[in-house]
Amino acid sequence: MASRIRTALLGFHLTLGIPQNFPRGEDDNITDELIDEVLLDGEPVRLIKLQPRT
């Protein structure tokens, strides 16, 4: 379900990201799977405006 949300947002040049103050470990990589998990857990996520390629 979260991947469908991400796909729908791409048409509007938007993507999802985790908040800057989100607690992470030292070696945690921010992946799509992590953001999807945060979203599905009900935690807040950020909408990020993408810069379209010209």
C-alpha positions as CSV (number, residue, x, y, z in Angstrom):
1,M,0.0,0.0,0.0
2,A,2.8,2.5,0.9
3,S,4.4,1.8,-2.5
4,R,1.2,2.8,-4.2
5,I,1.1,6.1,-2.3
6,R,4.7,6.8,-3.3
7,T,3.9,6.0,-7.0
8,A,0.9,8.3,-6.9
9,L,2.9,11.1,-5.5
10,L,5.6,10.9,-8.1
11,G,3.1,12.2,-10.7
12,F,3.0,15.4,-8.7
13,H,6.8,15.5,-8.2
14,L,6.4,14.6,-4.5
15,T,8.0,11.9,-2.5
16,L,8.0,10.8,1.2
17,G,10.7,11.2,3.8
18,I,11.2,10.8,7.5
19,P,11.3,13.8,9.8
20,Q,14.7,15.3,10.6
21,N,14.3,14.5,14.3
22,F,13.4,10.8,13.7
23,P,15.5,8.6,16.0
24,R,17.9,6.5,14.0
25,G,21.0,4.4,14.8
26,E,24.4,5.2,13.5
27,D,24.3,2.7,10.6
28,D,20.6,3.1,9.6
29,N,20.2,3.9,6.0
30,I,17.1,5.8,5.0
31,T,15.5,3.5,2.4
32,D,12.1,3.4,0.8
33,E,11.3,0.3,3.0
34,L,12.1,2.3,6.2
35,I,9.9,5.2,5.2
36,D,7.1,2.8,4.2
37,E,7.4,1.1,7.6
38,V,7.3,4.5,9.4
39,L,4.2,5.5,7.4
40,L,2.4,2.3,8.0
41,D,3.2,2.4,11.7
42,G,1.2,5.7,11.9
43,E,4.3,7.9,12.5
44,P,4.5,11.3,10.7
45,V,6.3,11.5,7.4
46,R,7.4,14.5,5.3
47,L,6.2,15.3,1.8
48,I,9.2,16.4,-0.2
49,K,9.0,18.4,-3.4
50,L,11.2,16.9,-6.1
51,Q,13.0,19.0,-8.7
52,P,12.0,17.8,-12.1
53,R,14.8,17.2,-14.6
54,T,14.9,19.6,-17.5
